[in-house]
Amino acid sequence: MIRGLRQSIDYVKKFDVSLQVVERKTNISAALSLTALAMLFALSCAKISAPTGGPKDLDPPVILKSLPGNSTVMFTGKEFEITFDEYVVLDRITEKFMVSPPLAKKPEIKLKGKSLIVTWEDDLADSTTYTFYFQDAIRDNNENNPIPNFQYVFSTGPVLDSLSLTGNVFNAFDLEIVEDVTVLMYSNLSDTAPRTVLPAYISRPDPSGGFTISNIRPGNYRLFALKDLNGNSLYDLDDEIFAFGDSVISITPEDYFGLVPDTVSYKPANATETTKPDKFVYGLHRIYAFQPQTKKQYLQFTERKNAWSIGFGLASPSDSGQVSVALAGADSSSWFIEHNAARDTFMLWITDPEVYGLDIVDAMLTYPFTDSTGTVIARTDTVSFRYLKPPVPRGGPGRVPGLSLNTNVSGKIRPGTVPFFRSATPLAEPDTSLITLTQTVDSLQVEVPYEFVRDSASSRRFIMKAGLDPGASYSLLFNKGAFRDIYGLANDSIMYRIQVATSEDYGSLSVSLTGYEGDVIVQLVAEKDRLIQEQYARSPGLVSFPLIDKGRYRLKAIYDLDDNRVWTTGDYGAGRQPEPVTYYSSELEVKINWALEQDWDIGEKYVKDVSLRNKPAVKR
């Protein structure tokens, strides 16, 4: 302090001399010297402090104590309390928190000051280790720093079970991560157990699909995963995503010695408990989740989007003759019905103006229905289809728009493309006198013969048969009225400019399959498994993909075990796993006018490199 004052006085002397030089005729130097001296004295005595702000808090809350302590044995209570060194918040606790083994009624979780209190009503089983999983739900109140993978464990007996099982859950069709699934492990080995009783242990996969079930007692178990739509930890809904292991798992101390990844370790250091993540590699057990095919048959939807049509759909495909329709007050000549290939979606087109002019059309629908005994019977319902005409706008209805046609041939098309034209309503036969197809040859327009053929699967679509040569340019003119729907609406005049590409505008890919004997579906896919081309092949063998746009692609193989040429989902009741799939190890780049050849050993199923997986959406 004294030293700082002397330095300040010396500085004031210099300051005073300068003032006297400037204001030699005044008598203010002494006053200014005293003022400056007082200011510098105050500055020299002031406390020096760090700038405001500082480094951001990155530390999670610290556990000061737990009552009873974590890893307690002979536990007899119905609550525990954890106290932290700061105030905490709970992030999506309802979906993150779980108890293993599960309790019939979910515990209550509340915050009181800097403490978290968990209470429950259920009686606990004797000599059982319970694990309360919080994942990363507990976070500090200021910076939202989580305690990673926090668990609270106790045993109602004298021993704390310490064995652990690890594994992965993937989507069976594309080997992607399945969100919001629960892993279930049963000591009850009955096939009906997942549908009727609660599991012995539960867990939840992390964002990479890996899971750990901790604090297991030795014994035999079966492993399952479930997207639990009704939150009861039972596989009791037909549309719940499900996965099951093929065999019984024997948990022994020799093989499952209690590896617990990324959990919380407790150390008596200054009466605090700290977190310490351990590195771990998942993958001892893998199960593949699937959406089962709906077995119950029922009327899934009915609709009337416009005056002249009604639609309805079934939950599952039907057989020929199982579905029939009758309209009240109308004979069968007043309408016709169409369906998709699976016979689960139907569209009835009304052709009589007196019928489609009604606000309400009553229909008797006869369809297959699964009754309470599981038997499929013929059921007949009367359904009222209502359509309310939109109000006429002020000033009148205005111009009626022309018939709109969708097509696949506007602009540049691939060699071999078969042109089609489709409308939203059934089409009458086109008037070919109002249609002209010409090819540009040496700046001249030369007429090209063509033929329109109705698509046998749809009254709303026509196919054009014509010889469209690679590298050639064409003009297709539809004069007004060339196409009309069965209600009289006609197209406006329109010209389509068509340019047919050549094979040199594309790349190609040939794949030599080895390592597996059997039928496979080989798919060329883009990002998010978007299908580009598909070939059915026998392995070992050669698969060719022609006319590929330049870009990066992936190869996927489906092992067609039932030879139906489509991927078949699983069926737990029948003990059938979904058909396996696998992916080539990396993306392939296809270039224009380039023939790419690739060898692929598909001997190993369920392979998909992490680099090929889609990144899951981040929940906030």
C-alpha positions in Angstrom: 0.0 0.0 0.0 2.8 2.5 1.0 4.8 1.6 -2.0 1.9 2.2 -4.3 1.3 5.6 -2.6 4.9 6.7 -3.2 4.6 5.7 -6.9 1.4 7.8 -7.1 3.1 10.8 -5.5 6.0 10.7 -8.0 3.5 10.5 -10.8 1.7 13.5 -9.5 4.9 15.5 -9.3 5.4 14.9 -13.0 1.8 15.8 -13.7 2.1 19.0 -11.7 5.2 20.2 -13.6 3.4 19.8 -16.8 0.5 21.8 -15.6 2.7 24.6 -14.5 4.4 24.8 -17.9 1.0 25.1 -19.6 -0.7 27.5 -17.1 2.3 29.3 -15.8 0.3 32.5 -14.9 -2.4 30.7 -12.9 -2.5 29.4 -9.5 -4.4 26.2 -10.2 -1.5 23.7 -10.2 -1.6 23.1 -6.5 -5.3 22.4 -6.4 -5.1 20.1 -9.3 -2.1 18.3 -7.8 -4.1 17.6 -4.6 -7.1 16.4 -6.6 -5.1 14.1 -8.7 -3.2 12.8 -5.7 -6.5 11.9 -4.0 -7.8 10.1 -7.1 -4.6 8.1 -7.5 -4.5 7.3 -3.8 -8.0 5.8 -4.1 -7.0 3.8 -7.2 -3.9 2.4 -5.6 -6.0 1.2 -2.6 -8.8 -0.3 -4.8 -9.2 -4.1 -4.9 -8.3 -5.6 -8.2 -11.0 -8.1 -9.4 -11.4 -10.5 -12.3 -13.6 -9.5 -15.2 -17.3 -10.6 -15.0 -18.4 -13.7 -16.8 -15.8 -16.5 -16.6 -15.8 -20.0 -18.0 -19.1 -21.8 -18.6 -20.2 -24.3 -16.0 -19.8 -27.8 -17.6 -20.0 -29.9 -14.4 -23.1 -32.0 -13.7 -24.7 -31.9 -10.2 -22.7 -33.7 -7.5 -24.5 -36.1 -5.2 -23.9 -35.2 -1.5 -25.8 -38.0 0.0 -28.4 -40.7 -0.6 -30.9 -42.0 2.0 -30.6 -45.0 2.1 -27.2 -45.1 0.5 -26.9 -46.4 -3.1 -26.2 -50.2 -3.3 -28.0 -50.8 0.1 -28.9 -54.4 0.9 -31.8 -55.6 3.1 -33.9 -52.6 1.9 -37.3 -52.5 3.4 -38.7 -49.0 2.7 -40.9 -47.5 0.0 -38.9 -44.4 -0.8 -35.4 -43.0 -1.2 -34.0 -39.5 -1.3 -30.9 -38.1 -3.1 -29.5 -34.7 -2.2 -27.3 -32.7 -4.6 -24.9 -29.8 -4.2 -27.2 -27.5 -6.3 -30.8 -27.3 -7.5 -31.7 -29.7 -10.3 -34.4 -30.2 -12.9 -35.8 -33.3 -14.5 -35.7 -33.6 -18.3 -38.4 -35.8 -19.9 -38.4 -37.9 -16.7 -41.7 -39.7 -17.7 -40.1 -41.3 -20.8 -36.5 -41.7 -19.4 -37.2 -43.1 -16.0 -37.8 -46.8 -15.4 -37.5 -49.5 -12.7 -36.1 -53.0 -13.2 -37.8 -55.3 -12.3 -40.8 -53.1 -13.2 -43.4 -52.2 -10.6 -47.1 -52.5 -11.3 -47.6 -48.8 -10.6 -45.1 -46.2 -11.6 -43.3 -44.5 -8.7 -43.8 -40.9 -7.9 -40.8 -38.6 -8.4 -40.7 -35.1 -6.9 -38.1 -32.4 -6.2 -37.9 -30.7 -2.8 -35.2 -28.1 -2.5 -31.9 -29.7 -3.6 -33.3 -33.2 -3.1 -35.0 -35.7 -5.3 -37.5 -38.0 -3.6 -38.8 -41.3 -5.2 -41.8 -43.0 -3.6 -43.9 -46.1 -4.6 -46.9 -48.1 -3.4 -46.0 -51.6 -4.6 -44.7 -54.2 -2.2 -41.2 -55.3 -3.2 -40.2 -58.9 -4.0 -38.0 -60.7 -1.5 -34.3 -61.1 -2.2 -34.5 -59.0 -5.4 -32.1 -56.3 -6.7 -34.0 -53.3 -8.0 -32.4 -50.8 -10.4 -33.9 -47.3 -10.8 -32.7 -45.9 -14.2 -32.7 -42.1 -14.7 -30.5 -42.1 -17.8 -29.6 -38.4 -18.3 -32.9 -36.9 -16.9 -31.3 -35.3 -13.8 -29.7 -32.0 -14.8 -28.4 -28.8 -13.1 -30.8 -25.9 -13.0 -28.4 -23.4 -14.6 -26.6 -24.9 -17.6 -28.7 -28.1 -18.0 -25.7 -30.3 -17.4 -26.8 -34.0 -17.0 -25.7 -36.7 -14.8 -25.0 -39.4 -17.4 -26.7 -42.8 -17.1 -27.5 -42.4 -13.4 -28.8 -45.5 -11.6 -29.9 -46.0 -8.0 -29.7 -49.6 -6.9 -30.7 -51.6 -3.8 -31.5 -55.2 -2.8 -34.3 -56.5 -0.6 -32.1 -59.4 0.3 -28.5 -59.8 1.7 -26.9 -59.9 -1.7 -26.7 -57.2 -4.4 -27.0 -59.0 -7.8 -24.1 -57.8 -10.0 -24.3 -59.6 -13.4 -24.9 -57.7 -16.6 -26.0 -58.3 -20.1 -25.3 -56.1 -23.1 -26.7 -56.0 -26.6 -28.3 -54.1 -29.5 -31.7 -53.5 -30.9 -32.0 -52.6 -34.6 -34.8 -52.3 -37.1 -35.0 -55.6 -39.0 -35.8 -54.0 -42.4 -33.0 -51.4 -42.6 -30.8 -52.0 -39.5 -31.4 -48.5 -38.3 -31.8 -47.5 -34.7 -35.3 -48.0 -33.3 -36.4 -45.1 -31.1 -38.5 -45.4 -27.9 -38.2 -49.2 -27.4 -37.9 -51.0 -24.1 -35.7 -54.1 -23.7 -37.4 -56.9 -21.7 -35.8 -59.9 -20.1 -37.9 -62.8 -18.8 -37.1 -65.5 -16.3 -40.5 -67.0 -17.2 -39.5 -68.9 -20.4 -43.1 -69.6 -21.6 -43.9 -68.3 -25.1 -46.9 -66.5 -23.7 -44.9 -64.6 -21.0 -44.3 -61.4 -23.0 -48.1 -61.1 -23.5 -49.3 -62.0 -19.9 -46.7 -61.3 -17.2 -44.3 -58.5 -16.4 -40.6 -59.1 -17.2 -37.9 -59.8 -14.7 -35.7 -56.9 -15.9 -36.1 -54.0 -18.3 -33.8 -51.5 -19.9 -33.7 -49.0 -22.7 -31.2 -48.6 -25.6 -29.0 -45.6 -25.9 -29.0 -43.5 -29.1 -26.6 -46.0 -30.8 -29.0 -48.9 -30.2 -26.9 -50.4 -27.5 -28.4 -51.5 -24.2 -27.2 -52.8 -20.8 -29.3 -54.7 -18.3 -27.5 -54.5 -14.9 -27.8 -56.2 -11.5 -29.1 -59.6 -12.8 -29.1 -62.7 -10.7 -27.8 -65.9 -12.3 -30.4 -67.9 -14.2 -32.0 -68.6 -17.6 -33.7 -65.8 -19.5 -35.3 -64.9 -22.8 -34.7 -61.5 -24.4 -37.2 -59.2 -26.1 -37.7 -55.6 -27.2 -41.0 -53.8 -27.4 -42.3 -50.4 -28.6 -44.8 -50.2 -25.7 -47.7 -48.2 -27.1 -49.9 -48.5 -24.0 -47.1 -48.3 -21.4 -47.8 -51.6 -19.6 -44.6 -53.5 -20.5 -46.6 -56.2 -22.2 -46.8 -57.3 -25.9 -50.6 -57.1 -26.0 -51.3 -54.9 -29.1 -51.0 -56.2 -32.6 -49.4 -53.1 -34.0 -46.6 -52.8 -31.4 -43.1 -53.1 -32.8 -41.5 -56.3 -31.3 -38.2 -58.2 -31.3 -37.3 -61.6 -29.8 -34.2 -63.6 -29.3 -34.1 -67.1 -30.8 -32.7 -68.9 -27.8 -32.5 -69.0 -24.0 -29.7 -67.1 -22.5 -27.9 -68.6 -19.5 -26.6 -65.9 -17.2 -23.6 -67.1 -15.2 -20.9 -65.3 -13.3 -18.3 -66.9 -15.6 -19.8 -65.2 -18.8 -21.7 -62.2 -17.5 -19.5 -60.9 -14.7 -21.1 -57.5 -14.2 -19.7 -55.1 -16.9 -21.6 -51.9 -16.3 -20.8 -49.2 -18.9 -21.2 -45.5 -18.4 -22.8 -45.8 -15.0 -22.3 -44.0 -11.7 -19.5 -45.1 -9.4 -19.7 -44.1 -5.7 -16.6 -43.1 -3.8 -16.4 -41.9 -0.2 -14.4 -38.7 -1.1 -15.3 -35.9 1.2 -18.7 -37.3 1.7 -19.6 -36.9 -2.0 -20.5 -39.2 -4.8 -19.1 -38.5 -8.3 -19.7 -39.8 -11.7 -17.2 -41.7 -13.8 -18.1 -43.1 -17.3 -16.4 -46.3 -18.4 -15.8 -47.2 -22.0 -17.7 -50.2 -23.2 -18.3 -52.0 -26.5 -21.9 -53.2 -27.0 -23.0 -56.2 -29.0 -23.1 -59.5 -27.0 -26.8 -60.1 -28.0 -28.5 -58.6 -31.0 -32.3 -58.6 -31.7 -34.1 -57.2 -34.6 -37.4 -55.3 -34.3 -40.2 -55.6 -36.8 -43.8 -54.4 -37.3 -45.9 -57.5 -37.4 -48.5 -58.0 -40.2 -51.9 -57.3 -38.8 -53.8 -60.5 -38.4 -57.1 -59.1 -37.2 -59.4 -58.2 -40.1 -61.8 -55.2 -39.8 -63.1 -52.2 -41.6 -60.3 -49.7 -41.1 -61.6 -46.5 -42.8 -64.4 -45.1 -44.9 -64.4 -41.8 -46.9 -66.2 -39.7 -49.4 -63.8 -37.0 -50.7 -66.0 -35.9 -53.6 -69.6 -36.4 -54.8 -69.0 -39.2 -57.3 -66.8 -41.7 -55.3 -66.7 -43.5 -51.9 -63.8 -45.3 -50.5 -63.1 -47.8 -47.8 -60.2 -49.9 -46.6 -59.6 -53.1 -44.6 -56.9 -53.7 -42.0 -55.4 -56.7 -44.0 -55.5 -58.0 -47.5 -58.7 -59.9 -48.5 -59.4 -62.7 -51.0 -61.5 -62.5 -54.1 -65.2 -62.6 -53.4 -64.9 -61.6 -49.7 -66.0 -58.0 -50.3 -69.2 -56.8 -51.9 -71.1 -53.5 -52.0 -74.7 -52.5 -52.6 -75.9 -48.9 -52.8 -79.3 -48.1 -51.3 -81.8 -47.1 -54.0 -79.4 -47.8 -56.9 -78.8 -50.8 -59.1 -75.4 -52.2 -60.0 -75.3 -50.3 -63.3 -75.1 -47.0 -61.4 -71.6 -47.6 -60.1 -68.5 -49.8 -60.4 -65.7 -50.7 -58.0 -61.9 -50.9 -58.1 -59.4 -52.2 -55.7 -55.6 -52.4 -55.3 -53.6 -55.6 -55.8 -53.8 -56.5 -52.1 -57.6 -56.1 -52.0 -57.4 -54.0 -48.9 -58.3 -50.6 -50.4 -61.5 -50.1 -52.5 -62.9 -47.2 -54.5 -66.5 -47.2 -55.7 -67.2 -44.8 -58.6 -70.8 -43.6 -58.9 -71.9 -43.0 -62.5 -75.6 -42.1 -62.0 -76.0 -38.3 -61.5 -79.1 -38.8 -59.4 -77.1 -40.9 -57.0 -73.9 -38.9 -56.8 -76.0 -35.7 -56.4 -77.2 -36.9 -53.0 -75.6 -35.4 -49.9 -75.7 -38.8 -48.2 -75.2 -42.2 -50.0 -76.0 -45.3 -47.9 -74.1 -48.4 -48.8 -74.2 -52.0 -47.5 -70.6 -53.3 -47.1 -69.9 -57.0 -46.7 -66.3 -57.7 -45.7 -64.2 -60.2 -43.7 -64.1 -59.5 -40.0 -62.3 -61.2 -37.1 -64.7 -61.9 -34.2 -63.8 -62.2 -30.5 -62.9 -65.9 -30.9 -60.3 -65.1 -33.6 -62.5 -66.5 -36.4 -62.9 -64.6 -39.7 -66.5 -64.2 -40.6 -68.5 -62.3 -43.2 -69.9 -59.1 -41.7 -72.3 -56.6 -43.2 -72.6 -53.0 -42.1 -74.7 -50.1 -43.5 -72.4 -47.1 -43.8 -73.6 -43.6 -44.6 -71.2 -41.7 -46.8 -71.7 -37.9 -46.6 -70.4 -35.2 -48.9 -71.2 -31.5 -48.4 -70.9 -29.5 -51.5 -68.6 -26.4 -51.1 -70.5 -23.1 -51.1 -70.6 -21.2 -54.4 -68.2 -18.3 -54.2 -69.4 -14.7 -54.4 -69.9 -13.7 -58.0 -70.7 -17.2 -59.3 -68.8 -20.5 -59.7 -66.3 -19.1 -62.2 -64.5 -21.1 -64.8 -64.6 -24.9 -64.4 -60.9 -26.1 -64.6 -60.0 -28.6 -67.3 -59.3 -32.3 -66.7 -55.8 -32.6 -65.2 -53.5 -35.4 -66.4 -50.4 -36.6 -64.7 -47.7 -38.2 -66.8 -44.1 -39.6 -66.6 -42.9 -38.3 -70.0 -42.6 -34.5 -69.7 -39.0 -33.4 -70.4 -36.1 -35.8 -70.6 -36.9 -39.5 -70.1 -34.9 -42.7 -69.8 -34.6 -45.1 -72.8 -37.4 -47.7 -72.6 -39.8 -45.5 -70.6 -43.4 -46.5 -71.2 -45.5 -43.3 -71.2 -48.7 -43.2 -69.1 -51.3 -40.6 -68.4 -53.5 -40.6 -65.3 -56.3 -38.6 -63.9 -58.1 -38.3 -60.6 -61.3 -39.7 -62.0 -62.1 -42.6 -64.4 -61.3 -41.9 -68.0 -63.4 -42.5 -71.1 -61.6 -43.7 -74.3 -59.4 -40.9 -75.7 -60.3 -39.2 -79.0 -57.1 -40.0 -81.1 -58.2 -37.6 -83.8 -57.2 -34.8 -81.3 -53.8 -36.3 -80.5 -50.6 -36.0 -82.6 -47.2 -37.4 -81.9 -44.3 -36.1 -84.0 -40.6 -36.6 -84.1 -38.1 -33.8 -84.9 -36.0 -35.0 -87.8 -33.7 -32.5 -89.5 -35.8 -29.6 -88.3 -38.9 -31.3 -89.7 -41.8 -32.8 -87.7 -42.5 -36.4 -88.8 -45.7 -38.1 -87.4 -45.1 -41.2 -85.3 -47.7 -44.0 -84.9 -48.9 -44.7 -81.4 -51.6 -46.5 -79.5 -53.4 -45.8 -76.2 -54.2 -48.9 -74.1 -56.2 -48.7 -70.8 -54.4 -49.9 -67.8 -56.1 -53.2 -66.7 -55.5 -52.3 -63.0 -57.0 -48.7 -63.1 -59.8 -47.0 -65.0 -58.0 -43.7 -64.4 -54.8 -44.5 -66.4 -53.9 -45.1 -70.1 -50.6 -46.3 -71.4 -49.2 -45.0 -74.7 -47.4 -47.6 -76.9 -45.0 -45.9 -79.3 -41.5 -46.4 -80.6 -39.5 -43.7 -78.8 -35.9 -43.9 -80.0 -32.9 -43.1 -77.7 -31.5 -39.6 -78.5 -34.6 -38.5 -80.3 -36.9 -35.5 -79.6 -40.7 -35.7 -79.8 -43.8 -33.4 -79.5 -47.0 -34.9 -78.2 -50.1 -32.6 -78.7 -53.4 -33.2 -76.8 -55.9 -30.8 -78.3 -58.8 -29.8 -76.1 -61.1 -32.7 -75.5 -58.6 -35.4 -76.4 -59.2 -36.9 -73.0 -62.5 -36.8 -71.0 -63.4 -38.4 -67.8 -66.7 -40.4 -67.4 -68.3 -37.3 -65.9 -67.6 -35.2 -69.1 -64.7 -33.1 -67.9 -62.3 -32.5 -70.7 -58.6 -31.6 -70.8 -57.4 -28.3 -72.0 -55.0 -28.2 -75.0 -51.5 -29.1 -74.0 -48.1 -29.9 -75.7 -45.6 -32.3 -74.1 -42.0 -31.9 -75.3 -40.2 -35.2 -74.9 -36.5 -35.9 -75.2 -35.3 -39.5 -74.9 -31.9 -39.9 -73.3 -29.2 -42.3 -74.4 -27.4 -44.9 -72.3 -24.3 -42.6 -72.4 -26.2 -40.2 -70.2 -26.1 -42.7 -67.3 -23.8 -45.0 -65.5 -24.2 -48.8 -64.8 -23.3 -51.2 -62.0 -22.6 -54.9 -62.1 -22.4 -56.8 -58.8 -20.9 -60.3 -58.4 -22.5 -62.0 -55.5 -20.6 -64.6 -53.5 -20.6 -66.2 -50.1 -24.2 -67.3 -50.0 -26.4 -69.9 -51.8 -30.0 -68.9 -52.3 -32.4 -66.4 -53.6 -31.9 -62.7 -52.8 -33.4 -59.4 -53.6 -30.6 -57.0 -54.4 -31.5 -53.3 -54.1 -29.8 -50.2 -55.2 -30.8 -47.5 -52.7 -30.1 -43.9 -52.0 -30.1 -42.1 -48.7 -32.7 -43.2 -46.1 -33.1 -46.5 -48.0 -34.9 -44.8 -50.9 -35.3 -47.5 -53.6 -33.7 -46.7 -57.0 -33.6 -50.2 -58.6 -34.3 -53.7 -57.5 -33.2 -57.1 -59.0 -34.1 -60.6 -58.0 -31.2 -63.0 -58.2 -29.7 -66.3 -57.3 -26.5 -66.2 -55.3 -23.8 -66.8 -56.3 -24.4 -64.9 -59.5 -24.2 -61.6 -61.3 -26.7 -58.7 -60.8 -26.8 -55.7 -63.2 -28.2 -52.2 -62.7 -28.5 -50.2 -65.9 -29.2 -46.5 -66.5 -28.3 -45.1 -63.1 -28.1 -41.3 -62.6 -24.7 -40.1 -61.4 -24.5 -40.0 -57.6 -23.7 -42.0 -54.5 -25.6 -45.2 -53.7 -25.8 -48.2 -51.4 -26.3 -51.9 -52.0 -28.8 -53.8 -49.9 -29.5 -57.5 -50.0 -32.7 -59.2 -48.7 -32.4 -63.0 -48.1 -35.7 -64.2 -49.6 -36.1 -67.3 -47.4 -39.7 -67.9 -48.4 -39.2 -67.2 -52.2 -42.0 -64.6 -52.4 -39.8 -61.9 -53.9 -40.6 -59.4 -51.2 -39.2 -58.8 -47.7 -41.3 -60.8 -45.1 -41.7 -59.4 -41.6 -41.6 -61.5 -38.5 -44.3 -63.4 -36.6 -43.7 -64.1 -32.9 -46.6 -66.5 -32.6 -45.2 -68.6 -35.4 -41.7 -68.3 -34.1 -40.5 -66.7 -37.4 -37.9 -64.0 -37.5 -38.1 -61.3 -40.1 -36.1 -62.1 -43.2 -32.4 -61.0 -42.8 -30.9 -58.1 -44.7 -27.3 -56.9 -45.2 -25.6 -53.9 -46.7 -22.4 -53.5 -48.7 -19.7 -51.9 -46.5 -19.6 -48.5 -48.1 -21.3 -46.2 -50.6 -20.6 -46.6 -54.3 -20.1 -43.6 -56.7 -21.7 -44.0 -60.1 -20.5 -41.7 -62.9 -22.0 -40.8 -66.2 -21.0 -43.1 -69.1 -19.1 -45.3 -66.7 -19.5 -49.1 -66.1 -18.8 -49.9 -62.4 -18.1 -53.5 -61.4 -18.2 -54.6 -57.8 -17.6 -57.9 -55.9 -19.8 -58.5 -52.9 -19.5 -61.3 -50.3 -23.0 -61.5 -48.8 -22.2 -64.5 -46.5 -22.6 -62.4 -43.3 -26.1 -61.2 -42.5 -27.2 -58.1 -40.6 -24.2 -56.0 -41.6 -24.5 -52.2 -41.9 -21.6 -49.9 -41.4 -22.2 -47.1 -38.9 -21.3 -44.5 -41.7 -24.4 -45.7 -43.6 -26.9 -45.2 -40.8 -29.2 -42.3 -40.7 -28.6 -39.9 -37.8 -31.5 -40.0 -35.4 -33.4 -36.8 -34.7 -32.3 -34.9 -31.6 -35.1 -34.6 -29.0 -35.4 -31.3 -27.3 
